[in-house]
Amino acid sequence: MTDVNSKLDACAARVDALSSRFDRFAKRRADAVKQIKAAGIREYPDTGQRQAWVEWDNGSYTTGDPDNTHMKALLARAKRESISVKEDCA
């Protein structure tokens, strides 16, 4: 019977260790998700081009064509997070 108990104790210790590792990983992953601070679309009347931009909470920017799938997704995320998408002319 002690052999079974020792195996159960070893299994419980492994589960605790894995749970602890998962908790640390989940926290790092949650900290890595950047938050959108501002977003907009700028139109350049002299060339007729449009540029979408997203400002992140760490001060960095992502820019691109507003018809690009990635930029559409970022602008949709901004709207979903109640951040108004500014439209202006340069």
N, CA and C atoms as a LAMMPS dump frame, in Angstrom:
ITEM: TIMESTEP
0
ITEM: NUMBER OF ATOMS
270
ITEM: BOX BOUNDS ff ff ff
-5.0000000000000000e+02 5.0000000000000000e+02
-5.0000000000000000e+02 5.0000000000000000e+02
-5.0000000000000000e+02 5.0000000000000000e+02
ITEM: ATOMS id mol type element x y z
1 1 1 N 0.825 -1.195 0
2 1 2 C 0 0 0
3 1 3 C 0.868 1.257 0
4 2 1 N 2.007 1.217 0.672
5 2 2 C 2.874 2.402 0.703
6 2 3 C 3.425 2.709 -0.683
7 3 1 N 3.606 1.671 -1.519
8 3 2 C 4.082 1.89 -2.883
9 3 3 C 3.055 2.705 -3.678
10 4 1 N 1.782 2.392 -3.513
11 4 2 C 0.714 3.129 -4.19
12 4 3 C 0.672 4.569 -3.683
13 5 1 N 0.788 4.747 -2.367
14 5 2 C 0.773 6.095 -1.799
15 5 3 C 1.949 6.935 -2.291
16 6 1 N 3.119 6.326 -2.39
17 6 2 C 4.282 7.083 -2.85
18 6 3 C 4.12 7.473 -4.321
19 7 1 N 3.518 6.587 -5.122
20 7 2 C 3.262 6.919 -6.527
21 7 3 C 2.24 8.047 -6.633
22 8 1 N 1.212 8.007 -5.798
23 8 2 C 0.215 9.09 -5.798
24 8 3 C 0.841 10.415 -5.371
25 9 1 N 1.719 10.37 -4.374
26 9 2 C 2.405 11.591 -3.927
27 9 3 C 3.288 12.155 -5.039
28 10 1 N 3.989 11.277 -5.748
29 10 2 C 4.853 11.721 -6.844
30 10 3 C 4.02 12.328 -7.963
31 11 1 N 2.895 11.713 -8.261
32 11 2 C 1.998 12.236 -9.299
33 11 3 C 1.438 13.6 -8.9
34 12 1 N 1.045 13.734 -7.651
35 12 2 C 0.519 15.015 -7.167
36 12 3 C 1.587 16.102 -7.234
37 13 1 N 2.825 15.754 -6.936
38 13 2 C 3.927 16.732 -7.006
39 13 3 C 4.143 17.183 -8.452
40 14 1 N 4.057 16.243 -9.408
41 14 2 C 4.215 16.615 -10.818
42 14 3 C 3.08 17.529 -11.274
43 15 1 N 1.861 17.218 -10.842
44 15 2 C 0.714 18.064 -11.201
45 15 3 C 0.901 19.477 -10.642
46 16 1 N 1.353 19.593 -9.408
47 16 2 C 1.605 20.901 -8.805
48 16 3 C 2.671 21.673 -9.582
49 17 1 N 3.736 20.981 -9.976
50 17 2 C 4.815 21.634 -10.724
51 17 3 C 4.316 22.115 -12.081
52 18 1 N 3.552 21.269 -12.777
53 18 2 C 3.012 21.672 -14.08
54 18 3 C 2.027 22.821 -13.945
55 19 1 N 1.22 22.796 -12.923
56 19 2 C 0.261 23.865 -12.684
57 19 3 C 0.976 25.187 -12.44
58 20 1 N 2.04 25.146 -11.679
59 20 2 C 2.827 26.345 -11.396
60 20 3 C 3.456 26.887 -12.682
61 21 1 N 4.008 25.994 -13.518
62 21 2 C 4.603 26.424 -14.786
63 21 3 C 3.548 27.039 -15.698
64 22 1 N 2.362 26.422 -15.754
65 22 2 C 1.288 26.957 -16.586
66 22 3 C 0.868 28.347 -16.108
67 23 1 N 0.745 28.533 -14.803
68 23 2 C 0.36 29.843 -14.258
69 23 3 C 1.368 30.914 -14.641
70 24 1 N 2.664 30.597 -14.561
71 24 2 C 3.702 31.566 -14.943
72 24 3 C 3.616 31.885 -16.43
73 25 1 N 3.407 30.86 -17.267
74 25 2 C 3.292 31.067 -18.704
75 25 3 C 2.078 31.933 -19.033
76 26 1 N 0.942 31.64 -18.422
77 26 2 C -0.278 32.401 -18.679
78 26 3 C -0.106 33.86 -18.284
79 27 1 N 0.576 34.133 -17.186
80 27 2 C 0.803 35.515 -16.76
81 27 3 C 1.696 36.235 -17.756
82 28 1 N 2.783 35.589 -18.208
83 28 2 C 3.673 36.218 -19.192
84 28 3 C 2.918 36.509 -20.479
85 29 1 N 2.07 35.593 -20.894
86 29 2 C 1.311 35.77 -22.139
87 29 3 C 0.342 36.936 -21.993
88 30 1 N -0.327 37.041 -20.874
89 30 2 C -1.268 38.141 -20.649
90 30 3 C -0.538 39.477 -20.608
91 31 1 N 0.658 39.503 -20.032
92 31 2 C 1.437 40.74 -19.982
93 31 3 C 1.937 41.145 -21.358
94 32 1 N 2.081 40.179 -22.272
95 32 2 C 2.628 40.458 -23.594
96 32 3 C 1.605 41.079 -24.541
97 33 1 N 0.325 40.981 -24.243
98 33 2 C -0.703 41.527 -25.12
99 33 3 C -0.718 43.044 -24.979
100 34 1 N -0.434 43.721 -26.104
101 34 2 C -0.41 45.182 -26.073
102 34 3 C -1.83 45.731 -26.158
103 35 1 N -2.016 46.901 -25.595
104 35 2 C -3.311 47.566 -25.624
105 35 3 C -3.272 48.712 -26.627
106 36 1 N -4.363 48.9 -27.347
107 36 2 C -4.45 49.993 -28.302
108 36 3 C -4.759 51.276 -27.545
109 37 1 N -3.972 52.295 -27.816
110 37 2 C -4.145 53.598 -27.165
111 37 3 C -4.958 54.543 -28.057
112 38 1 N -4.697 54.513 -29.381
113 38 2 C -5.399 55.364 -30.34
114 38 3 C -5.297 54.724 -31.719
115 39 1 N -6.21 55.11 -32.605
116 39 2 C -6.202 54.572 -33.968
117 39 3 C -6.805 55.591 -34.915
118 40 1 N -6.441 55.482 -36.165
119 40 2 C -7.004 56.408 -37.131
120 40 3 C -6.654 56.057 -38.556
121 41 1 N -7.258 56.829 -39.469
122 41 2 C -6.976 56.714 -40.895
123 41 3 C -6.67 58.121 -41.387
124 42 1 N -5.534 58.265 -42.024
125 42 2 C -5.12 59.574 -42.543
126 42 3 C -5.171 59.524 -44.061
127 43 1 N -5.756 60.572 -44.646
128 43 2 C -5.832 60.669 -46.102
129 43 3 C -4.913 61.789 -46.567
130 44 1 N -4.144 61.494 -47.595
131 44 2 C -3.246 62.48 -48.18
132 44 3 C -3.881 62.988 -49.477
133 45 1 N -4.487 64.207 -49.453
134 45 2 C -5.234 64.691 -50.607
135 45 3 C -4.376 64.897 -51.862
136 46 1 N -3.091 65.203 -51.681
137 46 2 C -2.25 65.443 -52.856
138 46 3 C -1.992 64.167 -53.661
139 47 1 N -1.958 63.021 -52.989
140 47 2 C -1.715 61.751 -53.687
141 47 3 C -2.946 60.855 -53.721
142 48 1 N -3.927 61.154 -52.885
143 48 2 C -5.118 60.321 -52.82
144 48 3 C -4.926 59.035 -52.023
145 49 1 N -3.76 58.875 -51.42
146 49 2 C -3.503 57.672 -50.647
147 49 3 C -4.078 57.787 -49.242
148 50 1 N -4.366 56.63 -48.661
149 50 2 C -4.854 56.564 -47.28
150 50 3 C -3.922 55.672 -46.485
151 51 1 N -3.717 56.03 -45.218
152 51 2 C -2.823 55.284 -44.33
153 51 3 C -3.541 55.059 -42.998
154 52 1 N -3.665 53.809 -42.599
155 52 2 C -4.239 53.49 -41.286
156 52 3 C -3.098 53.394 -40.283
157 53 1 N -3.373 53.77 -39.043
158 53 2 C -2.353 53.692 -37.992
159 53 3 C -2.985 53.289 -36.675
160 54 1 N -2.198 52.624 -35.863
161 54 2 C -2.606 52.229 -34.51
162 54 3 C -1.456 52.578 -33.579
163 55 1 N -1.766 53.297 -32.508
164 55 2 C -0.765 53.588 -31.484
165 55 3 C -0.989 52.634 -30.325
166 56 1 N 0.102 52.014 -29.878
167 56 2 C 0.036 51.042 -28.794
168 56 3 C 0.388 51.686 -27.468
169 57 1 N 0.052 51.01 -26.38
170 57 2 C 0.296 51.549 -25.04
171 57 3 C 1.771 51.74 -24.718
172 58 1 N 2.65 51.081 -25.443
173 58 2 C 4.086 51.253 -25.194
174 58 3 C 4.689 52.365 -26.052
175 59 1 N 3.837 53.086 -26.819
176 59 2 C 4.3 54.212 -27.626
177 59 3 C 4.669 53.855 -29.054
178 60 1 N 4.659 52.583 -29.403
179 60 2 C 4.984 52.192 -30.773
180 60 3 C 3.756 52.323 -31.669
181 61 1 N 3.994 52.309 -32.983
182 61 2 C 2.923 52.454 -33.961
183 61 3 C 2.956 51.294 -34.946
184 62 1 N 1.778 50.97 -35.473
185 62 2 C 1.643 50.059 -36.599
186 62 3 C 0.903 50.834 -37.674
187 63 1 N 1.436 50.847 -38.884
188 63 2 C 0.79 51.563 -39.981
189 63 3 C 0.623 50.631 -41.167
190 64 1 N -0.312 50.985 -42.033
191 64 2 C -0.523 50.187 -43.234
192 64 3 C -1.727 50.648 -44.007
193 65 1 N -1.964 49.976 -45.1
194 65 2 C -3.095 50.265 -45.974
195 65 3 C -4.389 49.894 -45.24
196 66 1 N -5.361 50.829 -45.161
197 66 2 C -6.599 50.511 -44.436
198 66 3 C -7.426 49.405 -45.088
199 67 1 N -7.11 49.038 -46.333
200 67 2 C -7.805 47.934 -46.989
201 67 3 C -7.107 46.599 -46.772
202 68 1 N -5.945 46.636 -46.117
203 68 2 C -5.198 45.432 -45.778
204 68 3 C -5.949 44.68 -44.675
205 69 1 N -5.991 43.365 -44.766
206 69 2 C -6.732 42.543 -43.798
207 69 3 C -6.239 42.762 -42.366
208 70 1 N -4.917 42.86 -42.187
209 70 2 C -4.362 43.043 -40.844
210 70 3 C -4.795 44.382 -40.253
211 71 1 N -4.727 45.449 -41.043
212 71 2 C -5.12 46.76 -40.535
213 71 3 C -6.629 46.818 -40.288
214 72 1 N -7.405 46.175 -41.129
215 72 2 C -8.848 46.113 -40.888
216 72 3 C -9.137 45.459 -39.544
217 73 1 N -8.409 44.378 -39.246
218 73 2 C -8.61 43.675 -37.983
219 73 3 C -8.215 44.555 -36.797
220 74 1 N -7.106 45.31 -36.927
221 74 2 C -6.682 46.188 -35.836
222 74 3 C -7.677 47.32 -35.614
223 75 1 N -8.19 47.893 -36.701
224 75 2 C -9.179 48.971 -36.564
225 75 3 C -10.485 48.435 -35.974
226 76 1 N -10.867 47.23 -36.365
227 76 2 C -12.066 46.613 -35.787
228 76 3 C -11.868 46.355 -34.298
229 77 1 N -10.669 45.933 -33.916
230 77 2 C -10.369 45.712 -32.493
231 77 3 C -10.465 47.026 -31.727
232 78 1 N -9.939 48.097 -32.313
233 78 2 C -10.012 49.406 -31.653
234 78 3 C -11.472 49.796 -31.414
235 79 1 N -12.307 49.625 -32.432
236 79 2 C -13.736 49.96 -32.286
237 79 3 C -14.392 49.085 -31.225
238 80 1 N -14.033 47.799 -31.229
239 80 2 C -14.608 46.871 -30.246
240 80 3 C -14.211 47.26 -28.828
241 81 1 N -13.015 47.857 -28.683
242 81 2 C -12.539 48.294 -27.379
243 81 3 C -12.94 49.738 -27.075
244 82 1 N -13.926 50.246 -27.826
245 82 2 C -14.488 51.597 -27.629
246 82 3 C -13.472 52.724 -27.829
247 83 1 N -12.552 52.507 -28.758
248 83 2 C -11.585 53.55 -29.12
249 83 3 C -12.034 54.096 -30.468
250 84 1 N -12.335 55.385 -30.512
251 84 2 C -12.82 55.95 -31.77
252 84 3 C -11.682 56.009 -32.777
253 85 1 N -12 55.647 -34.01
254 85 2 C -11.033 55.675 -35.102
255 85 3 C -11.113 57.048 -35.747
256 86 1 N -10.014 57.808 -35.619
257 86 2 C -9.993 59.171 -36.14
258 86 3 C -9.729 59.16 -37.636
259 87 1 N -10.41 60.034 -38.346
260 87 2 C -10.152 60.201 -39.779
261 87 3 C -9.763 61.65 -40.015
262 88 1 N -8.599 61.834 -40.638
263 88 2 C -8.137 63.199 -40.871
264 88 3 C -7.382 63.286 -42.184
265 89 1 N -7.134 64.514 -42.594
266 89 2 C -6.358 64.79 -43.804
267 89 3 C -5 65.339 -43.383
268 90 1 N -3.989 64.953 -44.121
269 90 2 C -2.632 65.428 -43.832
270 90 3 C -2.392 66.778 -44.463
